[in-house]
Amino acid sequence: IQNAIQKYYGNLYSLDDLINKLEHTTNQKDLDGTDENSAVVKLVNAILQDAVSKNASDIHFEPENNFLRIRYRIDGVLRNIKVLHLELWQGLAVRLKILSELDISKNPNETQDGRISQQIFGKNIDFRVSTHPTLYGDNIVLRILDRTKGIVNLNKLGLKNYQLNNLKELLKKPEGIILLTGPTGCGKTTTLYSIVDHLNQPEINITTIEDPVEIRIEGLNQIEIDSKSSFSG
């Protein structure tokens, strides 16, 4: 069903078709990241859709000496997806920054953070975007946040029985800190939301401070942080 939706309502070209067109184009308009009808803009849309269809948690755009590497993080592991000519990166980077409402004229040696919100396969998908400079241009990373995914019940997180029992006993205490650590994609955010949802009761006042709010939960006071200025949302 998803393939049919993508075929008839998504991009008119496949990812490989667009890459092939761009790498052999003589039309500079196709490389213009500010032109909504250009091939490079369609390629960005195709990459976002492709990453979501593969259940990726992150998209990495990594410029090297003479090529651009695109990698997805799937099940916590980075996987090489495509290698493109480096000349395509400028248009792709401009398009990603426009979608993220970042400053395309800003000094490339400065980091930036933004956000993209799109409907993909009928779902609301958010992308947290961060840029940082490398020797060969901006490295851009997109974290994929699917707002339609529900909260995982604490009992279904995959914890062993003794771990689950220990956690529930800790959650009964009136004070303290639970620290979650681990690499990207290991389940920190999922676990935190499961814990908060487990504690969410009408007689309890819960306030969260998040950067950003990834899942909205009824009954909570969720505060979104703007690290560049002050609290927002």
C-alpha positions in Angstrom: 0.0 0.0 0.0 2.8 2.4 0.9 4.5 1.7 -2.5 1.3 2.5 -4.3 0.8 5.7 -2.4 4.4 6.7 -3.1 4.0 5.8 -6.8 0.7 7.7 -7.5 0.9 10.5 -4.9 4.6 10.9 -4.1 7.4 11.8 -6.4 7.1 11.2 -10.1 10.6 9.8 -10.2 12.4 7.1 -8.1 15.4 8.0 -6.1 17.8 6.4 -8.6 16.0 8.1 -11.5 16.5 11.5 -10.0 20.1 10.9 -9.1 20.9 9.7 -12.6 19.2 12.7 -14.1 21.1 15.1 -11.9 24.5 13.5 -12.4 24.0 13.8 -16.2 22.2 17.1 -16.4 23.4 20.1 -18.4 20.6 22.3 -17.1 21.8 24.4 -14.1 18.2 25.0 -13.1 18.0 21.3 -12.1 20.7 22.0 -9.5 19.0 25.1 -8.0 17.8 24.3 -4.5 15.6 27.4 -4.4 13.5 26.4 -7.4 10.5 24.3 -6.3 10.4 22.6 -9.7 14.1 21.7 -9.9 15.3 18.1 -9.9 17.4 18.6 -6.8 14.3 19.7 -4.8 12.5 16.5 -6.0 15.5 14.5 -4.9 15.4 15.9 -1.4 11.7 14.9 -1.2 12.5 11.5 -2.5 15.3 11.0 0.1 13.0 12.0 3.0 10.3 9.6 1.8 12.8 6.8 1.2 14.3 7.1 4.7 10.8 7.1 6.3 9.8 4.0 4.2 12.9 2.2 5.5 12.1 3.1 9.1 15.3 5.1 9.5 15.8 7.2 12.6 18.4 9.5 11.1 19.7 10.7 7.7 23.3 11.8 7.4 24.6 14.0 4.5 28.4 13.8 4.7 30.5 15.7 2.1 33.9 14.3 1.4 36.8 15.4 -0.8 35.0 14.6 -4.1 31.7 13.0 -3.3 28.7 13.2 -1.0 27.8 10.2 1.2 24.3 9.7 2.3 23.7 7.3 5.2 20.6 6.2 7.2 20.6 5.0 10.7 18.4 1.9 10.8 18.0 -0.2 14.0 20.7 1.9 15.6 23.3 1.1 12.8 24.5 3.6 10.2 24.1 2.1 6.7 25.5 3.5 3.4 22.6 4.4 1.0 24.0 6.5 -1.8 27.2 8.2 -3.0 26.7 11.3 -5.1 28.9 13.7 -7.0 29.9 16.5 -4.6 28.7 19.1 -7.1 25.1 18.2 -6.1 25.7 19.0 -2.5 25.3 22.8 -2.7 21.8 22.5 -4.2 20.8 19.8 -1.7 22.1 21.7 1.2 20.3 24.9 0.2 17.0 23.0 -0.1 17.4 21.3 3.3 18.2 24.7 4.9 15.2 26.3 3.3 12.9 23.5 4.5 14.4 23.9 8.0 14.0 27.7 7.9 17.8 28.1 8.3 19.8 31.0 7.1 21.3 30.0 3.7 23.6 33.0 3.7 25.0 32.3 7.2 28.8 31.7 7.6 29.3 28.0 6.7 31.7 27.7 9.8 28.7 28.2 12.1 26.4 25.5 13.3 22.6 25.8 12.9 19.6 23.9 14.1 16.1 23.7 12.6 13.1 21.6 12.0 11.1 20.2 9.0 7.5 19.1 9.2 6.0 17.1 6.3 3.2 14.7 5.6 4.8 11.5 4.3 2.6 8.4 3.5 -0.3 10.2 5.2 1.6 10.6 8.5 2.9 13.7 10.2 6.7 13.4 10.2 9.1 15.9 11.9 12.8 16.1 11.1 15.2 17.7 13.6 18.0 19.3 11.5 21.5 20.1 12.6 24.4 21.4 10.6 28.1 21.6 11.4 31.1 22.5 9.3 33.6 20.0 8.0 36.6 20.4 5.7 34.4 19.9 2.6 31.3 21.8 3.5 28.3 21.5 5.9 27.6 18.1 7.3 23.8 17.9 7.8 22.0 15.4 10.0 18.2 14.9 10.2 16.6 13.1 13.1 13.3 11.5 12.0 10.4 11.9 14.5 7.1 10.1 13.7 4.4 11.9 15.6 1.9 9.2 14.8 3.7 6.5 16.7 2.1 5.7 20.0 3.6 5.3 23.5 5.1 1.9 24.2 3.7 0.3 27.4 6.3 0.0 30.1 5.8 -3.8 30.2 6.5 -4.1 26.5 9.9 -2.2 26.4 11.8 -5.5 26.3 13.2 -5.2 29.8 13.9 -8.4 31.8 11.5 -9.1 34.7 14.0 -8.1 37.4 14.8 -4.9 35.5 11.2 -4.0 35.0 10.4 -4.6 38.7 13.4 -2.5 39.8 12.3 0.3 37.5 8.7 0.2 38.8 10.0 0.3 42.4 12.2 3.3 41.7 9.2 5.1 40.0 7.2 4.8 43.3 9.8 6.9 45.2 8.8 10.5 45.8 12.2 11.9 44.7 15.3 11.0 42.8 16.9 10.9 39.4 16.7 8.2 36.7 19.5 8.7 34.1 19.2 7.1 30.7 22.3 6.9 28.4 23.2 5.1 25.2 24.0 5.7 21.6 21.6 7.2 19.0 18.6 4.9 18.2 19.0 2.7 21.3 15.6 3.7 22.7 16.3 6.4 25.3 13.4 8.6 24.1 10.9 5.7 23.8 11.8 4.6 27.4 11.5 8.1 28.8 8.0 8.6 27.3 6.9 5.2 28.5 8.0 6.1 32.0 6.2 9.5 32.0 3.1 7.9 30.5 3.2 5.2 33.3 3.3 8.0 35.9 0.6 10.1 34.3 -2.3 10.0 36.7 -5.1 12.6 37.3 -3.9 13.2 40.9 -0.3 13.9 39.8 1.0 17.1 38.3 3.8 16.3 35.8 5.9 18.9 34.0 8.4 18.0 31.4 11.2 20.1 29.8 12.1 18.8 26.4 14.2 19.7 23.4 12.0 19.3 21.4 8.6 17.8 22.4 8.6 14.7 20.3 5.3 13.1 21.5 2.4 15.1 22.9 0.7 13.4 25.9 -2.6 14.5 27.2 -2.5 15.4 30.9 1.1 16.6 31.0 2.5 20.1 31.1 5.1 19.8 28.3 7.6 22.7 27.9 9.6 22.9 24.7 13.1 24.5 25.0 14.6 27.0 22.6 18.2 26.6 23.5 19.2 29.7 21.6 17.0 32.1 23.6 14.5 31.0 26.3 11.6 28.7 26.9 9.0 28.5 24.1 5.8 26.7 23.4 
